Amino acid sequence: MPEEHQVVDVLAGDIGPGVEGWSVIALRPGGIRWQTAIPQAAFEWRAAEYGLTDPAEILDVILHECYLEVPEPVRQQSVKAPVVAASKPGPDPYGPTLREAVSTSAARDAHRRRVAAVKERRVQVTDPEGLLSHIHRNHGMDSGRVREKREAVDIRRWQSVYGDLPVQPRSMALEVPRA
């Protein structure tokens, strides 16, 4: 049975120096108040990374990502002991990660499975008063910024999967040929 984290307040505005966004306050079991800070740009990044378009789904993903299972580290180092022998982590049971996926749809499908597993086994963020609807309506995503972020994600994914780019990106400041 997943632990319920009930949204009790949403604060909008500066969440850090020069960073606009929201703080979602949730009540955890035992009366513990838990704050999740969400920069406005996080919406555009999730849209770019996974091809998500629905602000409600994007917010749900963001709120549950902090509870994702962390895979075993490849290398561990203690401040008291030398480096432990490297170990290769096993394959992710949900599918390829964002950097391993050969397509946005493969990354999106695997990430949706990861988030669903969190909601089924670990934590379910609930919103009985509908407070998150404020964020749904005021997410501030801009299609131009999402496109720029998507290009950056695609370049990084290509480099992770295939190595260097086959053709280097053109400079945006091309000089006009002279007659």
Stockholm file with secondary structure:
# STOCKHOLM 1.0

chainA/1-179         MPEEHQVVDVLAGDIGPGVEGWSVIALRPGGIRWQTAIPQAAFEWRAAEYGLTDPAEILDVILHECYLEVPEPVRQQSVKAPVVAASKPGPDPYGPTLREAVSTSAARDAHRRRVAAVKERRVQVTDPEGLLSHIHRNHGMDSGRVREKREAVDIRRWQSVYGDLPVQPRSMALEVPRA
#=GR chainA/1-179 SS CCEEEEEEEEEEEEEETTEEEEEEEEEEGGGEEEEEEEETHHHHHHHHHHCCCCHHHHHHHHHHHTTSCCCCCSCCCCSSSCCCCCCCCCCCTTCCCTTTCSSHHHHHHHHHHHHHHHHHHTEEEECTTCTTHHHHHTCCCCHHHHHHHHHHHHHHHHHHHHSSCSSCCCCSSCCCCCC
#=GC SS_cons         CCEEEEEEEEEEEEEETTEEEEEEEEEEGGGEEEEEEEETHHHHHHHHHHCCCCHHHHHHHHHHHTTSCCCCCSCCCCSSSCCCCCCCCCCCTTCCCTTTCSSHHHHHHHHHHHHHHHHHHTEEEECTTCTTHHHHHTCCCCHHHHHHHHHHHHHHHHHHHHSSCSSCCCCSSCCCCCC
//
